[in-house]
Amino acid sequence: MSEISILAILILSLALVISIFRFITANEIYTKILTVNLIGTKIVLLILLVGTVSIEKDFTDIAMVYALINFISTIVILKYYEDKEASK
């Protein structure tokens, strides 16, 4: 691994820790849901970064599937809470 890749992994990991702290301190449910989406996006970036460093290309497929699941689950959960608040 090159030094730039290690630095990028460290910076992304720090951003991930900050996002987790934001999730813990958030009060609104929508902020928590979008923070989980942000954490998922950062995990996709970490997977892609590891995939560029390694020889195998399987990481790109894994990252793409994870990104799609992250996006779809966020939309579904937001729609659920929107419908739940509309019925009140």
C-alpha positions in Angstrom: 0.0 0.0 0.0 1.2 3.4 -0.8 1.4 6.2 1.7 -1.3 8.2 0.0 -3.7 5.2 0.3 -3.0 4.8 4.0 -3.5 8.5 4.5 -6.8 8.4 2.7 -8.0 5.4 4.7 -7.1 7.2 7.9 -8.9 10.4 6.9 -12.0 8.4 5.8 -11.9 6.5 9.1 -11.8 9.7 11.1 -14.8 11.0 9.1 -16.6 7.8 9.8 -16.0 8.2 13.6 -17.3 11.8 13.4 -20.4 10.5 11.6 -21.0 7.9 14.2 -20.7 10.6 16.9 -23.2 12.7 15.0 -25.6 9.7 14.9 -25.3 9.3 18.7 -25.9 13.0 19.4 -28.8 13.5 16.9 -32.2 14.1 18.3 -34.5 13.9 15.2 -35.1 10.6 13.5 -34.5 12.1 10.0 -31.1 13.2 11.0 -30.3 9.7 12.3 -31.5 8.1 9.1 -29.5 10.4 6.9 -26.5 10.0 9.1 -26.7 6.2 8.7 -26.9 6.8 4.9 -23.7 8.9 5.2 -22.0 6.2 7.2 -22.9 3.7 4.5 -21.6 5.9 1.8 -18.3 6.3 3.6 -18.1 2.5 4.0 -18.6 2.2 0.2 -15.7 4.6 -0.3 -13.5 2.6 2.0 -14.4 -0.6 0.1 -13.5 1.0 -3.2 -10.2 2.4 -1.7 -9.2 -1.1 -0.5 -10.3 -2.5 -3.9 -7.9 -0.1 -5.7 -5.0 -1.1 -3.5 -5.6 -4.8 -3.8 -5.1 -6.9 -6.9 -8.6 -8.4 -6.9 -11.5 -6.6 -8.6 -14.3 -8.2 -6.6 -14.4 -5.2 -4.2 -15.9 -3.0 -6.9 -18.9 -5.3 -7.3 -19.3 -5.5 -3.5 -19.2 -1.7 -3.2 -21.8 -1.3 -5.9 -24.2 -3.8 -4.3 -23.7 -2.2 -0.9 -24.3 1.3 -2.3 -27.6 0.2 -4.0 -28.8 -1.5 -0.8 -27.8 1.6 1.2 -29.7 3.9 -1.1 -32.8 1.8 -1.4 -33.1 1.1 2.3 -32.7 4.8 3.1 -35.5 5.7 0.7 -37.8 3.0 2.1 -37.2 4.0 5.8 -37.7 7.7 5.0 -41.0 6.8 3.2 -42.1 4.7 6.2 -41.5 7.5 8.6 -43.2 10.0 6.3 -46.3 7.9 6.1 -46.2 7.3 9.8 -46.2 11.0 10.5 -48.8 11.8 7.9 -51.3 9.3 9.6 -51.0 11.1 13.0 
